[in-house]
Amino acid sequence: MDYQPFEVSGAERNGPWVIACDHATNTVPPFVNGGSLDLPAGDMGRHIAYDVGIKGVSLALGALLNAPVICSNFSRLVIDPNRGEDDPTLLMKLYDGTIIPANRHADEAEKTRRLEACYRPYHAALKALMDERTAPVLLTLHSFTPQLAGRPKRPWHVGVLHASDTRLSDPLLDLLRQNEALCVGRNQPYGGHLPGDTIDKHAITQGRHNTLVEIRNDLIQTETQQSEWAKRLAPVLQDALRITLQKEA
């Protein structure tokens, strides 16, 4: 079977939401160093290679929101789809203290090859999903590690990230914080905007509603946990969108 850099689930769903899972898998395509980044399995199984657990959340949430879900099918270490094409971290050679052997000598030609084979087809497919809807709402889902090497532990269970457009993220944060059992961060564990990232490309530049949700990956290790988080998020997201649209009516 020919390699496909993305998969779309529920393309026929016609709700307003479109879900993008940028870092869904740790796949290394066969044309990249013979299908290996020369990292041990332990490193390929952790957060530096993909967003652990988030694909399951994305697929479950897509079903609940009647939303198509697009998932990348290449490791973020092959090339990172949640970066602008001119971002210096687009093709990482060192991540969280780990050298990426197959990337050490990757030149501009190799970067362009990976852009053409992985990154650009993924974004073209996401653009098509957005463009075929009248008023699409972009939700991107990620997970984060509880602790980076040599850094403090991260207390947040979930974070809502945004750039200057907070129309949807503000009510989403308010609703999530009503659950006193959750530690909810605004623009945690990272800032919510990188020029040319997925939300910038497909929502901000077109004035579309958008938000990014990050879940700590130790909370979504199993299918049951992933399903539970999808069930937790779905009504909150729907309420946040309803509040946002009511304010604009």
C-alpha positions as a Markdown table, in Angstrom:
| # | Residue | x | y | z |
|---|---|---|---|---|
| 1 | Met | 0.0 | 0.0 | 0.0 |
| 2 | Asp | 1.3 | 3.5 | -0.8 |
| 3 | Tyr | 2.2 | 5.7 | 2.1 |
| 4 | Gln | -0.5 | 8.2 | 3.1 |
| 5 | Pro | 0.6 | 11.2 | 5.2 |
| 6 | Phe | -2.8 | 11.7 | 6.9 |
| 7 | Glu | -6.1 | 9.9 | 7.5 |
| 8 | Val | -9.5 | 11.5 | 7.7 |
| 9 | Ser | -12.2 | 9.9 | 9.9 |
| 10 | Gly | -15.9 | 10.9 | 9.5 |
| 11 | Ala | -15.4 | 13.1 | 6.4 |
| 12 | Glu | -19.2 | 12.8 | 5.9 |
| 13 | Arg | -20.0 | 14.4 | 9.2 |
| 14 | Asn | -21.6 | 17.8 | 8.8 |
| 15 | Gly | -21.3 | 19.6 | 12.2 |
| 16 | Pro | -19.5 | 22.9 | 12.5 |
| 17 | Trp | -16.4 | 21.4 | 14.2 |
| 18 | Val | -13.3 | 20.2 | 12.4 |
| 19 | Ile | -10.8 | 18.4 | 14.6 |
| 20 | Ala | -7.1 | 18.3 | 13.7 |
| 21 | Cys | -4.7 | 16.0 | 15.4 |
| 22 | Asp | -1.3 | 17.3 | 14.3 |
| 23 | His | 0.9 | 14.9 | 16.3 |
| 24 | Ala | -1.3 | 11.7 | 16.1 |
| 25 | Thr | 1.4 | 9.1 | 15.4 |
| 26 | Asn | 5.1 | 8.2 | 15.7 |
| 27 | Thr | 5.2 | 6.9 | 12.1 |
| 28 | Val | 8.4 | 7.3 | 10.2 |
| 29 | Pro | 7.7 | 7.0 | 6.4 |
| 30 | Pro | 9.8 | 4.5 | 4.5 |
| 31 | Phe | 11.5 | 7.2 | 2.5 |
| 32 | Val | 12.9 | 8.8 | 5.6 |
| 33 | Asn | 16.2 | 7.0 | 6.4 |
| 34 | Gly | 14.6 | 3.7 | 5.6 |
| 35 | Gly | 11.7 | 4.2 | 8.0 |
| 36 | Ser | 13.8 | 4.9 | 11.1 |
| 37 | Leu | 15.1 | 8.0 | 12.8 |
| 38 | Asp | 17.8 | 5.8 | 14.5 |
| 39 | Leu | 16.2 | 6.4 | 17.9 |
| 40 | Pro | 15.5 | 3.6 | 20.4 |
| 41 | Ala | 11.9 | 2.4 | 20.8 |
| 42 | Gly | 11.7 | 4.1 | 24.2 |
| 43 | Asp | 12.3 | 7.5 | 22.6 |
| 44 | Met | 9.9 | 6.8 | 19.7 |
| 45 | Gly | 7.2 | 5.9 | 22.2 |
| 46 | Arg | 7.3 | 9.1 | 24.2 |
| 47 | His | 6.3 | 12.7 | 23.7 |
| 48 | Ile | 9.2 | 13.8 | 21.6 |
| 49 | Ala | 8.0 | 11.6 | 18.7 |
| 50 | Tyr | 4.2 | 12.2 | 19.0 |
| 51 | Asp | 1.4 | 13.3 | 21.3 |
| 52 | Val | 0.8 | 10.2 | 23.3 |
| 53 | Gly | -2.9 | 9.3 | 23.7 |
| 54 | Ile | -4.4 | 12.2 | 21.8 |
| 55 | Lys | -5.4 | 10.3 | 18.6 |
| 56 | Gly | -7.9 | 8.2 | 20.6 |
| 57 | Val | -9.3 | 11.3 | 22.2 |
| 58 | Ser | -9.6 | 13.0 | 18.9 |
| 59 | Leu | -11.5 | 10.1 | 17.2 |
| 60 | Ala | -13.8 | 9.7 | 20.1 |
| 61 | Leu | -14.5 | 13.4 | 20.3 |
| 62 | Gly | -15.1 | 13.6 | 16.6 |
| 63 | Ala | -17.9 | 11.0 | 16.9 |
| 64 | Leu | -19.5 | 13.0 | 19.8 |
| 65 | Leu | -19.3 | 16.3 | 18.0 |
| 66 | Asn | -20.4 | 15.0 | 14.6 |
| 67 | Ala | -17.0 | 16.3 | 13.3 |
| 68 | Pro | -14.5 | 15.1 | 10.8 |
| 69 | Val | -11.1 | 14.3 | 12.3 |
| 70 | Ile | -7.8 | 14.6 | 10.4 |
| 71 | Cys | -4.8 | 12.9 | 11.9 |
| 72 | Ser | -1.2 | 13.2 | 10.7 |
| 73 | Asn | 0.5 | 9.9 | 9.8 |
| 74 | Phe | 4.1 | 11.0 | 10.4 |
| 75 | Ser | 6.1 | 11.7 | 13.6 |
| 76 | Arg | 6.6 | 15.3 | 14.6 |
| 77 | Leu | 10.3 | 14.4 | 14.4 |
| 78 | Val | 10.0 | 13.8 | 10.7 |
| 79 | Ile | 8.6 | 17.2 | 10.2 |
| 80 | Asp | 6.3 | 19.2 | 12.5 |
| 81 | Pro | 2.9 | 20.1 | 11.0 |
| 82 | Asn | 2.1 | 22.5 | 13.8 |
| 83 | Arg | 4.9 | 24.9 | 12.7 |
| 84 | Gly | 5.2 | 27.4 | 9.9 |
| 85 | Glu | 7.4 | 26.4 | 7.0 |
| 86 | Asp | 10.1 | 28.9 | 8.0 |
| 87 | Asp | 10.0 | 28.0 | 11.7 |
| 88 | Pro | 13.5 | 26.8 | 12.9 |
| 89 | Thr | 11.9 | 24.0 | 14.9 |
| 90 | Leu | 10.1 | 22.6 | 11.8 |
| 91 | Leu | 12.7 | 19.8 | 11.6 |
| 92 | Met | 14.1 | 19.1 | 15.0 |
| 93 | Lys | 17.7 | 17.9 | 15.5 |
| 94 | Leu | 17.5 | 18.0 | 19.3 |
| 95 | Tyr | 14.4 | 17.6 | 21.4 |
| 96 | Asp | 14.1 | 17.5 | 25.2 |
| 97 | Gly | 17.7 | 16.5 | 25.5 |
| 98 | Thr | 17.6 | 13.8 | 22.8 |
| 99 | Ile | 19.6 | 14.1 | 19.6 |
| 100 | Ile | 17.7 | 12.9 | 16.6 |
| 101 | Pro | 20.4 | 10.9 | 14.7 |
| 102 | Ala | 18.6 | 10.8 | 11.3 |
| 103 | Asn | 18.0 | 14.5 | 11.4 |
| 104 | Arg | 21.5 | 15.7 | 12.3 |
| 105 | His | 22.6 | 16.2 | 8.7 |
| 106 | Ala | 19.2 | 16.9 | 7.1 |
| 107 | Asp | 19.7 | 19.8 | 4.7 |
| 108 | Glu | 17.3 | 22.1 | 3.0 |
| 109 | Ala | 16.7 | 19.6 | 0.2 |
| 110 | Glu | 15.7 | 16.9 | 2.7 |
| 111 | Lys | 13.5 | 19.4 | 4.5 |
| 112 | Thr | 11.7 | 20.3 | 1.3 |
| 113 | Arg | 11.3 | 16.6 | 0.4 |
| 114 | Arg | 9.5 | 16.0 | 3.8 |
| 115 | Leu | 7.4 | 19.1 | 3.3 |
| 116 | Glu | 6.2 | 17.9 | -0.1 |
| 117 | Ala | 5.6 | 14.3 | 1.0 |
| 118 | Cys | 4.1 | 14.8 | 4.5 |
| 119 | Tyr | 3.4 | 18.4 | 5.7 |
| 120 | Arg | 1.9 | 20.0 | 2.6 |
| 121 | Pro | -0.6 | 17.1 | 1.8 |
| 122 | Tyr | -1.8 | 17.1 | 5.4 |
| 123 | His | -2.4 | 20.8 | 5.4 |
| 124 | Ala | -4.1 | 20.7 | 1.9 |
| 125 | Ala | -6.5 | 18.0 | 3.3 |
| 126 | Leu | -7.3 | 20.1 | 6.4 |
| 127 | Lys | -7.9 | 23.2 | 4.2 |
| 128 | Ala | -10.3 | 21.2 | 2.1 |
| 129 | Leu | -12.3 | 20.1 | 5.2 |
| 130 | Met | -12.5 | 23.7 | 6.4 |
| 131 | Asp | -13.4 | 25.2 | 3.1 |
| 132 | Glu | -16.3 | 22.9 | 2.4 |
| 133 | Arg | -18.1 | 24.2 | 5.6 |
| 134 | Thr | -19.9 | 27.5 | 5.7 |
| 135 | Ala | -18.7 | 28.5 | 9.2 |
| 136 | Pro | -16.1 | 25.9 | 10.3 |
| 137 | Val | -14.8 | 25.9 | 13.9 |
| 138 | Leu | -11.3 | 24.5 | 14.2 |
| 139 | Leu | -10.4 | 22.5 | 17.3 |
| 140 | Thr | -6.8 | 21.2 | 17.5 |
| 141 | Leu | -5.9 | 18.6 | 20.1 |
| 142 | His | -2.6 | 17.9 | 21.7 |
| 143 | Ser | -1.1 | 16.2 | 24.7 |
| 144 | Phe | 1.9 | 17.2 | 26.8 |
| 145 | Thr | 4.3 | 15.3 | 29.0 |
| 146 | Pro | 4.0 | 15.7 | 32.8 |
| 147 | Gln | 7.6 | 16.9 | 33.0 |
| 148 | Leu | 10.4 | 17.9 | 30.6 |
| 149 | Ala | 13.9 | 16.8 | 31.4 |
| 150 | Gly | 15.4 | 18.9 | 34.2 |
| 151 | Arg | 12.2 | 21.0 | 34.5 |
| 152 | Pro | 9.5 | 21.3 | 37.2 |
| 153 | Lys | 6.5 | 19.0 | 37.1 |
| 154 | Arg | 3.5 | 20.4 | 35.3 |
| 155 | Pro | 0.4 | 20.6 | 37.5 |
| 156 | Trp | -2.2 | 21.2 | 34.8 |
| 157 | His | -4.6 | 18.5 | 33.8 |
| 158 | Val | -5.7 | 20.4 | 30.7 |
| 159 | Gly | -4.7 | 23.6 | 29.0 |
| 160 | Val | -6.6 | 25.8 | 26.6 |
| 161 | Leu | -4.3 | 27.7 | 24.2 |
| 162 | His | -5.0 | 30.6 | 22.0 |
| 163 | Ala | -3.5 | 33.6 | 20.2 |
| 164 | Ser | -5.2 | 37.0 | 20.2 |
| 165 | Asp | -8.6 | 35.5 | 19.2 |
| 166 | Thr | -10.1 | 34.4 | 22.5 |
| 167 | Arg | -13.8 | 34.3 | 21.4 |
| 168 | Leu | -14.1 | 30.6 | 21.9 |
| 169 | Ser | -11.2 | 29.9 | 24.3 |
| 170 | Asp | -12.5 | 32.3 | 27.0 |
| 171 | Pro | -15.9 | 30.6 | 27.6 |
| 172 | Leu | -14.2 | 27.2 | 27.2 |
| 173 | Leu | -11.8 | 28.1 | 30.0 |
| 174 | Asp | -14.6 | 29.4 | 32.2 |
| 175 | Leu | -16.6 | 26.2 | 31.7 |
| 176 | Leu | -13.7 | 23.9 | 32.3 |
| 177 | Arg | -12.7 | 25.8 | 35.5 |
| 178 | Gln | -16.2 | 25.1 | 37.0 |
| 179 | Asn | -14.9 | 21.5 | 37.5 |
| 180 | Glu | -12.9 | 22.0 | 40.8 |
| 181 | Ala | -11.2 | 18.6 | 40.3 |
| 182 | Leu | -9.4 | 20.0 | 37.2 |
| 183 | Cys | -6.3 | 22.1 | 37.2 |
| 184 | Val | -6.8 | 24.2 | 34.0 |
| 185 | Gly | -4.2 | 26.4 | 32.4 |
| 186 | Arg | -4.5 | 29.3 | 30.0 |
| 187 | Asn | -1.8 | 29.1 | 27.4 |
| 188 | Gln | -0.2 | 26.3 | 29.5 |
| 189 | Pro | 2.1 | 24.5 | 29.2 |
| 190 | Tyr | 3.1 | 26.7 | 26.2 |
| 191 | Gly | 2.1 | 29.9 | 24.6 |
| 192 | Gly | -0.8 | 29.6 | 22.2 |
| 193 | His | 0.5 | 31.1 | 19.0 |
| 194 | Leu | 3.3 | 30.3 | 16.6 |
| 195 | Pro | 3.2 | 32.2 | 13.2 |
| 196 | Gly | 2.2 | 29.7 | 10.5 |
| 197 | Asp | 1.0 | 27.0 | 12.9 |
| 198 | Thr | -2.1 | 25.0 | 12.2 |
| 199 | Ile | -4.6 | 27.4 | 13.8 |
| 200 | Asp | -2.9 | 30.4 | 12.2 |
| 201 | Lys | -3.0 | 28.8 | 8.8 |
| 202 | His | -6.6 | 27.5 | 8.8 |
| 203 | Ala | -8.5 | 29.7 | 11.3 |
| 204 | Ile | -6.9 | 33.0 | 12.4 |
| 205 | Thr | -6.1 | 34.3 | 9.0 |
| 206 | Gln | -9.7 | 33.6 | 7.9 |
| 207 | Gly | -11.3 | 35.0 | 11.1 |
| 208 | Arg | -12.7 | 31.5 | 11.9 |
| 209 | His | -13.5 | 30.4 | 15.5 |
| 210 | Asn | -10.8 | 28.2 | 16.9 |
| 211 | Thr | -9.2 | 26.8 | 20.1 |
| 212 | Leu | -6.4 | 24.4 | 21.0 |
| 213 | Val | -6.8 | 21.9 | 23.9 |
| 214 | Glu | -3.8 | 20.2 | 25.5 |
| 215 | Ile | -4.3 | 17.2 | 27.8 |
| 216 | Arg | -1.5 | 15.9 | 30.1 |
| 217 | Asn | -0.6 | 12.6 | 28.6 |
| 218 | Asp | -0.5 | 10.5 | 31.7 |
| 219 | Leu | -4.3 | 11.0 | 31.9 |
| 220 | Ile | -5.0 | 9.5 | 28.5 |
| 221 | Gln | -2.9 | 6.4 | 28.4 |
| 222 | Thr | -5.7 | 3.9 | 27.9 |
| 223 | Glu | -8.7 | 3.7 | 25.6 |
| 224 | Thr | -11.0 | 4.1 | 28.6 |
| 225 | Gln | -9.3 | 7.3 | 29.7 |
| 226 | Gln | -9.3 | 8.7 | 26.2 |
| 227 | Ser | -13.1 | 8.0 | 25.9 |
| 228 | Glu | -13.7 | 9.6 | 29.3 |
| 229 | Trp | -11.9 | 12.8 | 28.3 |
| 230 | Ala | -13.8 | 12.9 | 25.0 |
| 231 | Lys | -17.1 | 12.6 | 27.0 |
| 232 | Arg | -15.9 | 15.3 | 29.4 |
| 233 | Leu | -14.9 | 17.7 | 26.6 |
| 234 | Ala | -17.8 | 17.3 | 24.2 |
| 235 | Pro | -20.5 | 19.1 | 26.1 |
| 236 | Val | -18.2 | 21.8 | 27.4 |
| 237 | Leu | -17.0 | 22.5 | 23.8 |
| 238 | Gln | -20.6 | 22.6 | 22.6 |
| 239 | Asp | -21.6 | 25.0 | 25.4 |
| 240 | Ala | -18.6 | 27.2 | 24.7 |
| 241 | Leu | -19.5 | 27.5 | 21.0 |
| 242 | Arg | -23.1 | 28.2 | 21.8 |
| 243 | Ile | -22.1 | 31.0 | 24.2 |
| 244 | Thr | -19.7 | 32.4 | 21.6 |
| 245 | Leu | -22.3 | 32.5 | 18.9 |
| 246 | Gln | -24.9 | 34.0 | 21.2 |
| 247 | Lys | -22.6 | 36.9 | 21.9 |
| 248 | Glu | -22.2 | 37.5 | 18.3 |
| 249 | Ala | -25.8 | 37.2 | 17.3 |
